[in-house]
Amino acid sequence: MKLHLSTKDYLFMLSFTLSNSLYAANVQIDFEELPLVSSDFYNGSDLAGGFVSYGMDFNNLYTNITSTCCWQGWAYSQTTDTTTPGAANQYSAFAGSGAAGSAKYGIAFSGFDAGGGIIPEITLPVNSNPTSVQITNTTYAALSMQTGDGFAKKFGGLSGNDPDWFLLTVNGLNVADTVVGNVSLYLADYRFANSAEDYILDQWTEVDLTPLANLDVRKLSFRLSSTDNGQFGMNTPAYLALDNFFVDVTTTPGDFDVNGSVGLPDLTIWNTHYGVDLRAAFNHGDADKDGDVDGTDFLTWQANFTTVASITQSIPEPTTLFITGGLTLGLYLPCRRYQIFI
């Protein structure tokens, strides 16, 4: 087969002397690589205690009361129901999909803020800085605020003038679990003098997390609060949806799965995304941070591959590569593009 390289890639090959020094890679957590085996959501019913996506650890506590109950912390989903009220529809984002129309996204339920349980947390790798995340309501929380239900009030009250709000606070915690900074987003706000400006968030909204950068943050905790509270805690359903979480992680070039080493799973990631030429992230195989996944990124992986001299590996089409200690390249120049025969 032929692996097409641009002139830039070819020149890079000729002068390629990349070392395995660490650098800051912008990692995108979008949940798309996480499996859904027999349903449209994962809620921790396997009692794993959480899940990991590209080095980020999402906590989960599942109590096996029934076959579907009960979970706290983080789940992930691909359900799209924006019209059915109630807890049976707790896994749907009110925006109707993941961010930018993607399939999967994360769901948080704060049992702590609902009256007792755990706080949804994301544990970050060492030497990392969160940069941004996209947030929206779940359908369950949004419709509860919009019309009220058996547990929670209709936001605005009967007159529509009650100054209700539903607030997300993202706390940055250091290694001692001390809060060192926070950012916030109103998921609903009915405090405006002009009630026409009152809103319940129904679209994915970007939250800037850079105020938490360079504070040695090791965890992010997601706290929810509301004007609607009762004897046992918050009445508003303590849920949110999360997607496109970006983190700057210090790692080795080519460590696309952000597990601390460069190996064959990283080559699989590069191979899966080879040819993506718009807004690719590091964990999609974009080692040189130019927004695409191409031959230059493969060479970066190869230069940092931990055991390249002892591996013979065949990768399936469309980007078949045969590795035996290194990569033997035949080059020729057809017109204005270089092609590598492998």
PEJOVEN-V607721 format. One line per field, one symbol per residue. ss: DSSP state (h for helix, s for strand, l for the rest). phi: phi as a letter, one per 20 degrees, with the letter a starting at -180 (. if undefined). psi: psi as a letter, one per 40 degrees, with the letter a starting at -180 (. if undefined). A space follows every 50 residues. Layout:
# PEJOVEN-V607721
ss = ???
phi = ???
psi = ???
This chain:
# PEJOVEN-V607721
ss = lsssslhhhhhhhhlllllllsssssssslllllllllllssllllllls sssllsssssssssssllssssssssslslllllllhhhllsslllllhh hlllsssssllllllllllssssllllssssssssslshhhhhhhhhlll llllllllllllllssssssssslllllssssssssssslllllhhhlss llllsssslhhhllllllssssssssllssllssllllssssssssssss sslllllllllllhhhhhhhhhhllllllllhhhllllllllllhhhhhh hhhhlllhhhlssslllllllssslllllsssssllsssssl
phi = .ddecfggffffgfdfcfeeffbededdecmfeeececbebccnfemfnq bcclnedeebcddeecfccbcbndccbcfcedceenffdfddfffnaffl mfedaecdcegffeprqdefcceefflccfdabdcbfefgffffffcmbf dceffnmfendfeebccdceeedefemefdrbcbbefbbdeffeffefbd gccfcfdfdfgefldlfdbdddddbbfdccfdpfeggecbdcbledcede begoefeldnbdbfgffffgffdgofcblfegfeoefemdnccbffffff gffdffcgfddccddfgecfcddcnadedddbdeldcecdec
psi = ihhhiiddddddddfhfhifiiihhhhhheedehihdeieiheeeefdea ihhfehhhihhhhgdaeehiiibiiiifiehedhiidefeehheeeaiif eidiiihhhgddeeehaihhihhiiifihidiihiiiiddddddddeiae diihheadeeehgiihhhhhhhiadefhheiiiihheihfeidheeeiih heihhhhhedeeifefheihihhhiiehiadeahdhhgiiiiighhhhhh ahhegdefeeihadddddddddehehehfiideeegdefeeihadddddd dddehdfdeehhhhhiiefhhhhgdahhhhiighbeiihhh.
